[in-house]
Amino acid sequence: MTHTVRSVDAALEEADEAAGHHLTNLVDWRRYIATDPTTSTLLATAAYRQMTPADREAYDESRLDHHARLLVVATSTIRHTVTCGRRLVLLNRHAISARRGLIVSGPANTGKTIAVTQLGRSHELLDRARHPRTTDRIPVIYITVPPAATARMVAVEFARFLGLPVYGRSSKNITDVIEAVVGVLATARTGLVIVDEVHNISLTTRNGAEVSDTLKYFSERIAATFVYAGIDIEHSNLLTGTRGAQIAGRFSLINTAPFPYGPEWQSLVATLEGTLLLHDHKHGSLSSIDRYLHTLTGGMIGALSHAIRGAAIDAILTGTEKITKKGIEAVPLDHNAVTSRPGRKAAAHR
């Protein structure tokens, strides 16, 4: 029992340390790369019943944290993104200019950020394996484009990821910020730059055009493969006009979408069910209602994960220790998942 409690304490310390962290800075990005999501285990029910109230509370807290974490399932979209990204990195390795990039685009909640961050994780782990005794490399940089972004705001996002000073006299000049970022990334041999939320860039505005030009300048100065992710990019103005034509001519496009009901969806449900740490849950009960779960979530992987993890947390908090259809329905889903359900779109047009 002592060994179990010690393991629970370690899990809680890790959860507290990870709370409030984001991928858009180097320290937390490295913590994300180092995280092992497979460490949690389910105690035997008899041992669980015999725990002291304090030990049970700590153990339950560790299970709550386990279900609060977003499990990454290797979907076909993630595998395709990693494969295409890896191919582009290799093709760009000896390119002097006009390096090709990748755009991951689709509706909200269809796994775009997960796909590009998994690409980043894959690239960084490969780079670490290739240079095991080197500590000053920064293989990947990950930023998000702020709403109504200006060129300086985007440059500051690069600087903030690297931990460079973004305030004070020397950082007020955008040229100084850009040169500092380029210098660090060149020295650190950065090979992959991920820019998320690019739908916040509008080429119809002066600020948006300047942001696009700044990203292009970074891509010309940094010997790295650039990956963009955003909502419905192919239908936005980011690929129109002179600037848009340059992006469209150099970037490949991967679309994400809700999953149709079929073998892959069934596998997703089974995989998520296999991660549950609930003492009275009957394995296979979620797989038996996978078609219902598809209808409920509109095939959105984000909504599916949210529903199952939310129901698991409720099952621990209420002591039921199992997920039921009623428990799933008690978890509110996002508006997109609700409106994408079969029959809802038809009703909206009547």
N, C-alpha and C positions, 0 to 999 in steps of 0.2 A: 504493500500500500504506500509506503514511504516513497518508493521510486515513482509511483503514479503521481503523487502530489507534487513532487519535485518537477516532473515533466509539465504538469499543469501550470505551476508557477512560472516556468520558463516561457510557456506559450503566452501567459498573460503579460509578462514583461515585454515580449516581442510585440504584442498587440498595442501596449501603451506607447512603445517607442515609435511604432509605425503610424499612430493616430495623427491626423492632420498633415501628413506629408503629401507631396505632389511630385509628379514625374518631371516637372519643368525646372528642376534644379539638379545639379550634378550629384550631390550627396544622396538625394532620395532616388534618383535614377539608379545609382549603383546599389542602393539597398534593394530596389525592385529586382535588379538582375540577380542579386544574391539570395533572394527569398526562395525557400523551398516550400511549395504549397502542399506537399504530400506528407507532412509530419504528423498530422492529427490522426488519432485512432479512437475507436469506440471501445470502452471498457466492457467487460462481461457484465450482463445485467445483474447477476448475483453480487458482484463486487460493488456495483453502483449502489445497490440497495443497502449495503452494509457501511457505506461511507458516513463519516460524521457530517453534521449539517454544514460545518465550515468547509470541509473538503469537498462536499457535494456542490456547494455554492461556487467554489473556485473552479471545479470541473465543468459545471454548467456554463460558467462565464467563458471558459476556453472554447466550449462548443458553440456558444453564441458568436464568438469572434470568428470561428471557423466558417460558419454559415454566412457571416457578414462579408467575408472575402469573396471577390468575384472570381469564380473558377473559370479558367481558360480551357475551352474545349477545342481540340484541333479540328475545326471545321474545314470543309473544302475551300472556303474563301480564305481562311488563314493560311492554309497550305499553299494555295495559289499565290497569295501575296508574298509569302516568304520565298517561294521559288522564283517569282518574277523579280523581286528585289535583289535576291542573291545573284541572279543572272546579270542584272544591270550593273551591280557593283563590280563584277568581273569584267564586263564589257567596257566599263569606264576606267578601269585600272590604269590603262596607258593612254587615255584620251587627253589631249592637250587643251581642247576647248569643245564646246557643243556637247557636253556630257548629257546623256539622256536620263530622264527621271520617270517617276511613277506617280499617278494620281489614283487614290482610292476614294470612290464616290458612291453615294447611295442615300436612301432615306435615313432619318434619325433612327437610332436603336437597332441598326442592322450589323453592328460589329466592326465599323471602320477603325475606330481607335484601337480596339483590341488587335486587329490585324496588323496595323502599322507598328504598334508597340511590340508585338511578337516578332515582327521582322527586325526591329531594333535589338531586341533581346538575342535573337539568333545571331545577328551580325556581331554583337559585342562578345558573346561567348566564344564564337569562332576566332575573333581577334585575340582574346585572352589566351586561348589555347595555342595560338600561333606565336604569341609573345608572352610566355608564362612568367618571365622574370622582369618584365617592364611594367612600371607603375605610373609612368607619366603620360600614357596614351589616353585619349578620350575618343573611342571609336565611334560613338553615337552622340548626337545632340538632339533633344526633343523640345520643341516649343509649341505654343498655341498662339494664334493670331487674336489679339484682343478685339472686341467690338469697336467699330469706328476707328480702326487702327490708323496711325500715322507711320511714316517711315521710321521716325525716331523710336516710336513705341516698339516696333518690331526689332529694331537693332538692340534696344534695351532688353528685350526678351532673350536674345542670344547672350547678351552680357550677363544677365541675371542667372541663366542656366550655368554659366561658367564660374559664377561667383565674383565677377569683375565689378568694381564700384560703378554704380549707375547714378550716383548723386555727386554734387560738388562741381566746381568750376570746370574740371577737365572732362566731365561727362556731359556737359551741356551741348557741346558741339557734336552733331551726329557723325561727322567725319572721324572724330577722335574715337567715338564708340565703335564704329565699324572697323577702323584700323586695329583697335585693340582686340576685337573679336577675331578678325582674320589672322592676326599674329598668333593668338593662342591656338586656334584650330589648325593652323598650318604646322605649328610645332608639335601639337598633340596628335597629329596624323589622323584627324577625323575623317572617316570614310562614308558616313551616312548621316544626313541631316533630315529630320522628320519635322514637318510643319503641319500642325493640325489646325482645324477650324478655319481653313482657307476660304470658306464661304463668307467670312467676314470682310473679305476684300472685294470692293466694287470698282471695276475699272471705269465706271461712268463718273467717278468723283476724282478730284485732283489728289486727295490723300491716298485713295485706292491705287491710282496709277503709280504714285511714288512708292508705295509699298511693294508693288509688283516689280518696279525697277530696282528697288533695294534687294529684294530676294534674288533677282537675276544677277545683280552685281556680286552678291555673296557666292552664287553658284559659279561665277567666273573666276573668283579669287580663291575659292576653297576647292581642293581636289577631292570632292565628295559627290556621292549620288544623293540627289534631293528627292524626297517623297512627300507629296501633299495629300492631305485627307480632308474631306469636307462633305457637306450635304448637297447632293444633286449638282455637282460642279458642272457636269456636261450641259445642264440646262441654265446655267448662270452666265453672266457676261464675262467671266474670267477667261473664257476661251474665244472671245469675239474681238474684233478690231485688230489693229497691228500688234499690240502687246499680246492679246489673246492668241493670235495666230502663231506667235513665237513659242508660247507655252504648248499649244496643241501640236506643234511640229516636233517638239522635243520630249513630250511626256506620253507614256503609255497610260491607258485607262483600265482600271479594274472596277467593276460595278458590284456593290453589295445590294442585297435585296432580302425580303422576307423569304424564309424557306418554304418550299411546297411540302405538302404532306407526302412522306415517302420514307425510304430506308434511312436517309441521313437524319431526318427529323426524329425518327424512332430511336436512332442511335444517340442523338443529343439528349433525349429524355432519359434513356437508360444510363447514360454516363453521369448526368446530373444526379439521378437517383442513387447511383453507386457511391456518391460522395457524402450522403446523409449520415449524420451521427445521431441517430434517434433509436431509443431502446425498444420501442414497440412498433416501429414501422415495418410493415411486411414488404420485403423486397419484391419488386415487380408490380406493385399496385399502381404506381404512376405510369409504368409502361403499358398497363392495361387500359389506361385512359389517354394515351398519347394523341389520339385523334381529337378528343375533347380539348386537350391542352393546346393543340394547334388552332382550333377554332377560337378558343378563349384569347390567345395571344396574337392572332393574325399571322402566325409563323415568324414572329419577331424573336430572335434569340435573346435579346436584352430583356424583353418582357417575360419570356419563359424562365430565365435565370432569376429575375426579380421575384416572380411568383413562387417558385419552388423554395428559394432561400428565405423569403419572407414567411412562408408557411412553416418552414422548419424552425425559424426563430420563435414563431407563435407557439409551436408544439412544445418547445422547451420551456417557454415562459408560463404556459398554462398547465404543463405537466402531462399533457396527452401523449407526448413522445411518438407521435405518428402524424403523417400528412394525409388528410382526406380531401375529397372533392370540395366539401364545405369549407375546409381550411384554406384551400387554394382560392376559392371565390371571395374569401374575406380580405385578400390582399389587393388593394386598389392598384390598377395598372395605369400606365401612361395613356394619354388621349389618343396617340397614334395607334397603339395596339388595339384599343377599343374600337376606333373607327375603321380599322382595317379588317375587322371580322367579316366573314362572309354574310351577306344580307344587309349589313349596315350601309354600304355604299349604295346599294340599290334603293334602300329606303330613303336615303338622303336625296335622291334624284326624283322621287315621286312628286 
